[in-house]
Amino acid sequence: CLSPSTIYKYLGCSLRFYLESVEGIKEPDEIDDFIDAATFGNVIHKALQVAYEDAPGKKVSKQFLEELRNGKIDDYIKKAIVSEYLKKPESYTIDDNNMTGDVNVILGAVSHMLMPMLKHEIDAFCQNDTVFQYIGGEVEKTCPITIDAGTVNVKFIIDRLDKAGGTLRIVDYKSGGDETSISSLDAAFSGKYDCKGIFQVLLYSHLYSLIEKLQPGTPIMPAIYKFR
């Protein structure tokens, strides 16, 4: 089963693809003194997922987003820290009595990074308190693709699906240094690392349209939310 990441790895270096994805030979994980990049990204993803799932009827309004910006988002970030960083059960809560220094730093950093995104959501989609419909987060799909050598399955996870103004949006969250613009469409398939995010979200959109058997011409908007 392939993923958009492994396909992009092949485009960039077929030898690396063979060694890592076929032979299973990978560089050893680095030891971090603090939270690693993957876990930090997981905290962001989880916080947004539980926040939007809490919107009444999954309809995200201007009022709901403003409540998040005014401090409510911190409650969801704490829940994400509990599951993704502390690896504690959902019943565990973070409060003033157990707020350690590392948790406080993560909470502050993630909250700071999400504020511009929440403002963007308000400015772009919630004028006059209209809403966008939150469909789901961390949506896992598998799509069979037929090629000359046979049929392969491509497995992928969409960070967020929503519908704004009648247009389906496929949103990819990025906490790293991925680019959000390209000089040409060919550049997205070049295998260069800085175009990985663009390649992924375009492929997500195409594969999702195949799985759901969307009619040709159905509007889909791929979007990258870059937090760094």
Backbone hydrogen bonds in HBPLUS format (Angstrom, degrees):
<---DONOR---> <-ACCEPTOR-->    atom                        ^
c    i                          cat <-CA-CA->   ^        H-A-AA   ^      H-
h    n   atom  resd res      DA  || num        DHA   H-A  angle D-A-AA Bond
n    s   type  num  typ     dist DA aas  dist angle  dist       angle   num
A0002-LEU N   A0153-ASN O   2.81 MM 151  6.15 152.2  1.89 171.5 166.4     1
A0155-LYS N   A0002-LEU O   2.69 MM 153  6.04 161.7  1.72 170.0 163.7     2
A0007-ILE N   A0003-SER O   3.01 MM   4  6.28 158.1  2.05 157.2 164.0     3
A0008-TYR N   A0004-PRO O   2.97 MM   4  6.11 157.9  2.02 144.4 150.2     4
A0009-LYS N   A0005-SER O   2.90 MM   4  6.11 143.4  2.04 139.2 150.1     5
A0010-TYR N   A0006-THR O   3.02 MM   4  6.28 149.1  2.12 141.6 148.6     6
A0011-LEU N   A0007-ILE O   3.07 MM   4  6.47 152.9  2.15 145.8 153.0     7
A0012-GLY N   A0008-TYR O   3.04 MM   4  6.30 149.3  2.13 144.4 152.2     8
A0013-CYS N   A0009-LYS O   2.88 MM   4  6.08 160.6  1.91 153.6 158.8     9
A0017-PHE N   A0013-CYS O   3.07 MM   4  6.39 158.3  2.12 150.4 156.8    10
A0018-TYR N   A0014-SER O   2.97 MM   4  6.19 154.3  2.04 142.3 148.6    11
A0019-LEU N   A0015-LEU O   2.91 MM   4  6.18 169.0  1.93 157.2 159.4    12
A0020-GLU N   A0016-ARG O   2.90 MM   4  5.94 169.8  1.91 154.2 157.4    13
A0021-SER N   A0017-PHE O   2.81 MM   4  5.36 146.2  1.93 136.8 147.7    14
A0022-VAL N   A0018-TYR O   3.10 MM   4  4.92 139.9  2.26 115.7 126.5    15
A0023-GLU N   A0018-TYR O   2.92 MM   5  6.33 157.9  1.97 162.8 170.1    16
A0025-ILE N   A0019-LEU O   2.74 MM   6  5.37 160.4  1.77 156.6 149.6    17
A0040-PHE N   A0036-ASP O   3.02 MM   4  6.25 159.4  2.06 154.5 161.0    18
A0041-GLY N   A0037-ALA O   2.95 MM   4  6.18 157.6  2.00 147.7 153.5    19
A0042-ASN N   A0038-ALA O   2.92 MM   4  6.20 148.5  2.02 143.8 153.2    20
A0043-VAL N   A0039-THR O   2.96 MM   4  6.26 148.0  2.07 148.0 155.7    21
A0044-ILE N   A0040-PHE O   3.26 MM   4  6.63 156.2  2.32 146.3 151.5    22
A0045-HIS N   A0041-GLY O   3.01 MM   4  6.29 168.9  2.02 155.1 157.5    23
A0046-LYS N   A0042-ASN O   2.89 MM   4  5.98 169.1  1.90 151.7 155.0    24
A0047-ALA N   A0043-VAL O   2.94 MM   4  5.99 161.4  1.97 147.7 153.2    25
A0048-LEU N   A0044-ILE O   3.15 MM   4  6.34 165.7  2.17 155.0 157.6    26
A0049-GLN N   A0045-HIS O   2.97 MM   4  6.15 153.8  2.04 147.2 155.4    27
A0050-VAL N   A0046-LYS O   2.99 MM   4  6.20 173.6  2.00 160.0 159.6    28
A0051-ALA N   A0047-ALA O   3.05 MM   4  6.07 146.0  2.17 138.3 148.4    29
A0052-TYR N   A0048-LEU O   3.03 MM   4  6.11 176.2  2.03 152.1 152.6    30
A0053-GLU N   A0049-GLN O   3.07 MM   4  6.14 151.7  2.15 145.9 154.3    31
A0054-ASP N   A0051-ALA O   3.08 MM   3  5.28 144.2  2.22 101.0 111.8    32
A0055-ALA N   A0052-TYR O   3.15 MM   3  5.28 162.7  2.18 104.5 109.9    33
A0058-LYS N   A0055-ALA O   2.77 MM   3  4.70 159.5  1.81 130.7 126.9    34
A0059-LYS N   A0056-PRO O   3.11 MM   3  5.96 171.6  2.12 123.3 125.8    35
A0134-TYR N   A0058-LYS O   2.80 MM  76  5.18 166.8  1.81 175.0 172.6    36
A0060-VAL N   A0132-PHE O   3.00 MM  72  5.51 159.9  2.04 167.2 161.0    37
A0132-PHE N   A0060-VAL O   3.30 MM  72  5.51 146.6  2.42 137.9 143.9    38
A0065-LEU N   A0061-SER O   3.07 MM   4  6.37 162.6  2.10 150.5 154.6    39
A0066-GLU N   A0062-LYS O   2.91 MM   4  6.10 154.5  1.97 149.9 157.3    40
A0067-GLU N   A0063-GLN O   2.97 MM   4  6.20 148.3  2.07 146.6 154.9    41
A0068-LEU N   A0064-PHE O   3.10 MM   4  6.45 149.2  2.19 143.4 151.5    42
A0069-ARG N   A0065-LEU O   2.99 MM   4  6.32 157.8  2.04 147.8 153.4    43
A0070-ASN N   A0066-GLU O   2.94 MM   4  6.09 136.3  2.14 139.5 151.1    44
A0072-LYS N   A0067-GLU O   3.13 MM   5  5.83 155.9  2.19 155.6 148.7    45
A0071-GLY N   A0068-LEU O   3.26 MM   3  5.63 155.4  2.32 114.3 114.6    46
A0073-ILE N   A0068-LEU O   3.15 MM   5  4.50 159.9  2.19 121.6 118.3    47
A0074-ASP N   A0071-GLY O   3.16 MM   3  5.72 145.6  2.28 111.7 119.7    48
A0075-ASP N   A0072-LYS O   3.04 MM   3  5.56 139.0  2.21 111.3 121.1    49
A0076-TYR N   A0073-ILE O   3.08 MM   3  5.29 120.1  2.46 100.5 114.6    50
A0077-ILE N   A0073-ILE O   2.95 MM   4  6.28 150.8  2.04 150.4 159.7    51
A0078-LYS N   A0074-ASP O   2.95 MM   4  6.13 155.9  2.01 145.9 151.4    52
A0079-LYS N   A0075-ASP O   3.22 MM   4  6.52 153.0  2.30 138.6 145.2    53
A0080-ALA N   A0076-TYR O   3.02 MM   4  6.31 152.1  2.10 143.3 150.9    54
A0081-ILE N   A0077-ILE O   2.84 MM   4  6.14 151.8  1.92 151.7 159.8    55
A0082-VAL N   A0078-LYS O   2.98 MM   4  6.23 154.5  2.05 148.6 155.0    56
A0083-SER N   A0079-LYS O   3.21 MM   4  6.53 158.1  2.26 146.6 150.8    57
A0084-GLU N   A0080-ALA O   2.80 MM   4  5.75 166.5  1.82 154.7 159.5    58
A0085-TYR N   A0081-ILE O   2.95 MM   4  4.96 147.8  2.06 123.2 132.7    59
A0086-LEU N   A0081-ILE O   2.85 MM   5  6.18 167.7  1.86 163.7 167.5    60
A0087-LYS N   A0082-VAL O   2.92 MM   5  5.86 105.6  2.49 129.2 147.8    61
A0088-LYS N   A0082-VAL O   2.86 MM   6  5.43 168.4  1.88 153.3 154.3    62
A0092-TYR N   A0089-PRO O   2.99 MM   3  5.69 162.2  2.02 121.2 126.7    63
A0098-ASN N   A0095-ASP O   3.24 MM   3  5.72 143.6  2.38 110.5 119.0    64
A0104-ASN N   A0100-THR O   3.01 MM   4  6.21 157.8  2.06 152.3 159.0    65
A0105-VAL N   A0101-GLY O   3.04 MM   4  6.27 150.7  2.13 146.0 153.2    66
A0106-ILE N   A0102-ASP O   3.05 MM   4  6.32 163.5  2.08 150.8 154.6    67
A0107-LEU N   A0103-VAL O   2.89 MM   4  6.04 167.2  1.91 152.9 156.8    68
A0108-GLY N   A0104-ASN O   3.03 MM   4  6.15 163.4  2.06 143.9 148.3    69
A0109-ALA N   A0105-VAL O   2.92 MM   4  6.08 159.7  1.96 150.0 155.9    70
A0110-VAL N   A0106-ILE O   2.93 MM   4  6.04 174.6  1.93 159.8 161.1    71
A0111-SER N   A0107-LEU O   3.03 MM   4  6.02 163.9  2.06 147.3 152.5    72
A0112-HIS N   A0108-GLY O   3.03 MM   4  6.07 156.7  2.08 141.1 147.5    73
A0113-MET N   A0109-ALA O   3.06 MM   4  6.28 149.8  2.15 144.2 152.3    74
A0114-LEU N   A0110-VAL O   3.01 MM   4  6.22 143.4  2.15 150.8 160.2    75
A0118-LEU N   A0114-LEU O   3.06 MM   4  6.33 162.3  2.09 161.5 166.1    76
A0119-LYS N   A0115-MET O   3.06 MM   4  6.30 157.0  2.11 152.4 158.8    77
A0120-HIS N   A0116-PRO O   2.93 MM   4  6.12 152.8  2.00 142.9 150.7    78
A0121-GLU N   A0117-MET O   2.92 MM   4  6.25 153.5  1.99 149.9 157.0    79
A0122-ILE N   A0118-LEU O   3.15 MM   4  6.42 155.6  2.21 144.2 149.8    80
A0123-ASP N   A0119-LYS O   2.93 MM   4  6.19 169.3  1.94 156.1 158.7    81
A0124-ALA N   A0120-HIS O   2.82 MM   4  5.81 158.5  1.86 153.7 159.4    82
A0125-PHE N   A0121-GLU O   3.01 MM   4  5.64 159.6  2.05 140.5 146.1    83
A0126-CYS N   A0122-ILE O   3.25 MM   4  4.88 148.0  2.36 121.2 127.2    84
A0129-ASP N   A0126-CYS O   3.23 MM   3  5.06 137.7  2.42 127.9 119.9    85
A0130-THR N   A0127-GLN O   3.10 MM   3  5.91 166.9  2.12 123.3 126.4    86
A0133-GLN N   A0163-LYS O   2.96 MM  30  5.15 151.7  2.04 154.9 150.3    87
A0163-LYS N   A0133-GLN O   2.87 MM  30  5.15 147.7  1.98 140.9 151.3    88
A0135-ILE N   A0161-LEU O   2.84 MM  26  5.23 149.4  1.93 138.4 144.4    89
A0136-GLY N   A0161-LEU O   3.20 MM  25  5.28 155.3  2.27 140.6 139.3    90
A0161-LEU N   A0136-GLY O   2.83 MM  25  5.28 162.8  1.86 161.7 163.1    91
A0138-GLU N   A0159-ASP O   3.05 MM  21  4.56 154.4  2.12 107.0 113.3    92
A0139-VAL N   A0158-ILE O   2.84 MM  19  4.98 143.2  1.98 152.7 148.1    93
A0158-ILE N   A0139-VAL O   2.83 MM  19  4.98 162.2  1.86 142.7 141.5    94
A0141-LYS N   A0156-PHE O   2.89 MM  15  5.54 170.4  1.90 169.9 172.6    95
A0156-PHE N   A0141-LYS O   2.91 MM  15  5.54 165.2  1.93 158.0 161.6    96
A0143-CYS N   A0154-VAL O   2.88 MM  11  5.20 164.6  1.91 140.7 144.0    97
A0154-VAL N   A0143-CYS O   2.86 MM  11  5.20 162.9  1.89 137.4 142.9    98
A0145-ILE N   A0152-VAL O   2.71 MM   7  5.38 168.2  1.72 165.5 169.0    99
A0152-VAL N   A0145-ILE O   2.88 MM   7  5.38 162.7  1.91 154.2 155.7   100
A0147-ILE N   A0150-GLY O   2.69 MM   3  5.28 172.9  1.69 170.9 168.5   101
A0150-GLY N   A0147-ILE O   3.00 MM   3  5.28 153.7  2.07 109.6 118.0   102
A0160-ARG N   A0171-VAL O   3.18 MM  11  5.05 133.5  2.41 150.9 148.3   103
A0171-VAL N   A0160-ARG O   2.92 MM  11  5.05 169.5  1.93 158.1 158.7   104
A0162-ASP N   A0169-ARG O   3.20 MM   7  5.33 160.3  2.24 142.8 147.6   105
A0169-ARG N   A0162-ASP O   2.75 MM   7  5.33 172.0  1.76 159.9 158.4   106
A0164-ALA N   A0167-THR O   2.97 MM   3  5.33 152.2  2.05 152.2 147.9   107
A0167-THR N   A0164-ALA O   3.02 MM   3  5.33 163.6  2.05 113.5 118.2   108
A0221-MET N   A0168-LEU O   2.76 MM  53  6.17 164.1  1.79 160.0 165.6   109
A0170-ILE N   A0221-MET O   3.02 MM  51  6.21 157.1  2.08 138.3 144.0   110
A0223-ALA N   A0170-ILE O   2.92 MM  53  6.08 155.8  1.98 156.0 151.0   111
A0172-ASP N   A0223-ALA O   2.85 MM  51  6.24 153.8  1.92 153.2 161.5   112
A0225-TYR N   A0172-ASP O   2.92 MM  53  6.18 164.0  1.94 153.5 158.2   113
A0174-LYS N   A0225-TYR O   2.86 MM  51  5.99 159.6  1.90 162.8 156.6   114
A0227-PHE N   A0174-LYS O   2.85 MM  53  6.17 167.3  1.87 168.9 173.1   115
A0179-GLU N   A0194-ASP O   3.11 MM  15  5.36 153.3  2.18 137.3 144.6   116
A0187-ALA N   A0184-SER O   3.11 MM   3  5.42 135.6  2.32 102.7 114.0   117
A0188-ALA N   A0185-LEU O   3.05 MM   3  5.54 141.3  2.20 110.2 119.9   118
A0189-PHE N   A0186-ASP O   3.01 MM   3  5.46 149.9  2.10 110.5 119.3   119
A0190-SER N   A0187-ALA O   3.20 MM   3  4.99 161.2  2.24 108.7 107.8   120
A0195-CYS N   A0192-LYS O   3.12 MM   3  5.75 162.4  2.15 118.8 124.4   121
A0196-LYS N   A0193-TYR O   3.04 MM   3  5.32 167.0  2.06 118.5 120.5   122
A0199-PHE N   A0195-CYS O   3.01 MM   4  6.24 167.4  2.03 160.1 163.8   123
A0200-GLN N   A0196-LYS O   2.92 MM   4  6.12 161.4  1.96 153.3 158.3   124
A0201-VAL N   A0197-GLY O   3.10 MM   4  6.31 170.2  2.11 151.9 153.2   125
A0202-LEU N   A0198-ILE O   3.09 MM   4  6.21 155.7  2.15 150.3 156.7   126
A0203-LEU N   A0199-PHE O   3.00 MM   4  6.16 156.7  2.06 147.9 154.6   127
A0204-TYR N   A0200-GLN O   2.78 MM   4  6.05 157.7  1.83 154.5 161.6   128
A0205-SER N   A0201-VAL O   3.13 MM   4  6.21 158.3  2.18 136.5 141.6   129
A0206-HIS N   A0202-LEU O   3.09 MM   4  6.38 158.6  2.14 145.6 151.0   130
A0207-LEU N   A0203-LEU O   2.87 MM   4  6.03 174.7  1.88 160.8 162.0   131
A0208-TYR N   A0204-TYR O   2.86 MM   4  5.92 160.4  1.90 151.5 157.4   132
A0209-SER N   A0205-SER O   3.10 MM   4  6.23 155.2  2.17 141.9 148.2   133
A0210-LEU N   A0206-HIS O   3.15 MM   4  6.47 144.6  2.28 143.2 152.8   134
A0211-ILE N   A0207-LEU O   2.95 MM   4  6.24 163.3  1.98 155.2 158.9   135
A0212-GLU N   A0208-TYR O   2.96 MM   4  6.06 169.7  1.97 154.6 157.3   136
A0214-LEU N   A0209-SER O   3.03 MM   5  5.15 157.5  2.09 145.0 151.5   137
A0213-LYS N   A0210-LEU O   3.23 MM   3  4.99 149.7  2.33  94.4 103.3   138
A0218-THR N   A0215-GLN O   2.97 MM   3  5.63 151.6  2.06 146.0 145.4   139
